[in-house]
């Protein structure tokens, strides 16, 4: 009798341990392991650099940096996957207030070796020394951050925003102030998703530029509209979850080439502006007629939803010949021009 009781106790303990263990969830239908869903978050930080007046043959200029970070987090807050990129947008104009032509705007990662950090970079203490290209430093940051929490990554960043410890040792020696600010925002905004550790997160930009010369009646301007898409794709290249945002950066100047832009101004993305972007109040249908339109963030959400389940090759079908949302996407409320959204999504899904 004692042997039977002991055997039952052992069986009970084994069953209880298995029930409380940490093995992967099992699909009741076929017994396959089901990957745990992860949180998905995106953070974007935009800031002006210095503005300079035009002086004779020297053009005036103003720079702005937009840094974006996308993350996948597990239940413990550890980074399972992370993507980082940044754009340095440079506006220029003459001493007569004529906006200078702007070349195609590429991200720092897209520029690759053409960004020339290894050739011209210095250690942050000002001394000469070998530094990696920007994209290589970001690769080092990504590799080091995976498997760590935000606080564990922050432990490798000094008060001067330069890296220490494992990050510096891995070759990421640049100032990471903007990256960390965007990463903090991404972690704070992270929400439940269908993404798993089997999936990959990427982030991409599509930038358009509009130049306006200064007149006696109106300031000139160079406006950069930076559309950012973060997408998580599965092994077949299908989008699992996506998030689209847009940052508009404008530099202004007068007819004498004097910079008039307020470089201390806060730059909010369209998602951050929310209803303050006022698309519903002032928007019109793209044919110019009056008609109810949704707020920009609502239209972006409809676009994101339309990406899910599609590969990059299928994105073009979401727009009509003029680049506006069509079919089911238009019915869902996305009626704005989405050409740049598709360009960025195409990059993010490949």
C-alpha positions, 0 to 999 in steps of 0.5 A: 500500500505504501508503495502504491501511495509513493508511486502516486505521489511521484506521478502527481509531482511529475504532472504538476512540474510539467504543467508549471514548467516553461516549455513552449506552448503546444498546439492541441491539434497537432502537438507542434510547438507554438512560438510565443507572440512578441511585443512590437514597438517603434520610436522616432526622434527628430531634431534640427542641427545648426542653421547657417546664413548664406554668405556670398558664394557660400550657401546657407544650410540647415540640417535635421536628423531623423532616427528611427528604431523598431523592436520586438520584445519578449515578456521579460522586456528583452530585445529579440530583434531590433532595426535602426536607421537614420536620415541626415537631411540637409537643406541649402539655399543661396544668398539670393534666397533661391533653394538649392537642388537637393539630391536623392536623400538616402539613409545613413545605412543605405549610404554604406561606405559612402557615408565615409565615417571610417575615412573621416571619423575620429574617436569621440575624445578627438584623437585619431583612431580607426572607427567603423563605418556607420552601418557597421557601428549600427550592426554592432549595436544591434548584435549587442542589444539583442537578448538584453533589456532597455536598462541593460543596454543603457548601462553601456551608454555614458552621460555624454551619450557615447558608448562604453563596455560591451557596446564600445568593445563591439565597435559602436563608438559613436554618440548614441543619444538619438538612438537611445531616445528612439529605443526608449520610445519604441520600448514604451510604445511596444504592444502585443502583436502576432510576431514571433522570434521566427520573424524579422523586423526592419525599418525603412525611409522614403523621403521626398523634397519640396523647394520654394524660393524666397520672395518679398512676400513669403519666406523660402523653404526646403521641406523634407517629408520622411515616410517611415515604415517598420515591418515584421516579416515571416520566413516567406516575406509576408508582413506580420505587423507594420507601423507607418509614420511620417516626419516633416522637416522644414528649413526657411530663409529670406531673400538675402539667404538669412536662415529664419528657421527656429532650430529649437522647435520640437518636431512631432511626427504625424502619428504624434500629432494625432488629431492636431494634424487636422486632416479630418477638419481640412482635408479634401478628397484627392480629386479636390472635391469636399468629402469626409476624410479620416485623420492621418493616423487613421489612414496610416493604420488602414495602410498598415492593416492592408500590408499584413499577409502580403509580400512586397510584390503585392504592395503596388496593388494598394494604389491607383495610377495616381498613387492614391489608396484604392479598392479595399484600402480606400474603402477602409478609409485610406484615401491619401497619396501612398506612393512614399508609403509603398516605397518605404514598405517595399524596402522594409519587407525585403 
